[in-house]
Amino acid sequence: MSLDEGNPRGRARKPPIAPASVYAPLGRRRWWWYAYRCRICGAHQFGRARSLDLVTGVRRASCGHQVSVMAARVYTSPEAA
């Protein structure tokens, strides 16, 4: 089975975009938390990153599909707003 079997031009497909809700560090928590839904199978995924910049990017979800995570909503603490 070839990798480009379903793609007539033979190009690598971009992974689907998965919009994520991102939660800022609060209290003793120092990492950014994010939640998103896999666009292929619909499974909800959770993750964490040391900075807001590291939330976005292409990654393999725990369901096994490759997705491009995009920060759609960023929730910060009330005193930061």
N, C-alpha and C positions, 0 to 999 in steps of 0.2 A: 504494500500500500504506500503510495507516494504522499508526501506532505501537501502537495498542491493539487490533489485530486479534485477537490471541490472548487478550486479557483482557476478559471480558464486562462488567465494571464500568467500564472505561475508566481505571482507576487505573494509575499507573506502578508497575511491579514493582520490588521491592527486589532488588538483586543477590545471588546466593548467597554464603553465608559460606565463606571459604577459611581454615581453620585453618593457622597458620604456625609453623614452628620458628624461634625468634629466637636469634641468637648475639651475645653481648656483645662490646664492643671488647676486644681482647687484644693486648698488646705494642705495636707501632707503629700498629696499626689503630685508628682513632678513630671509625669508623662502626659502627652496629649492622647486621648482616647478617640476612636472613630468607629462608626458602625455603617455598614452598607449592605446592599442586597446584590447578590450575583445576578447579572442580567441574563445569564444562560439558563441556570436551573432554579433561580428564585430563593436560594438559601441565604439566610441572613448571616453576616460575618462581622466579627469584632476584631479590632486591632489596637495597637498603641504605638506611638512614636515619640522620640525624644524632643522633636521640634515640629512646628506646624509645617515647615517646608518638607519634612520627611514623610508626611501623610500621603501626599500625592505621588503617583507613579504607577508603573506596571508591576503587578505582583501576582503570584499564584495564590488564590483563595484556598481556604481549608477544604472546600468541596472539590478542589483539583482543577478548576478552570482558571485560565489566565484572564485578568481584568485590569483595566486602567482606572485607578481610584482617583476621583476628583473631589475636592472639598467643596460641597454645594452649600452647606450651612455650617457656620462656626458659632458655637455657643460659648460665651465668656461669662465670667463672674459678674454679678450686678455692679460691684464697685469699680470694675474695669471699664464699664460702659459710660 
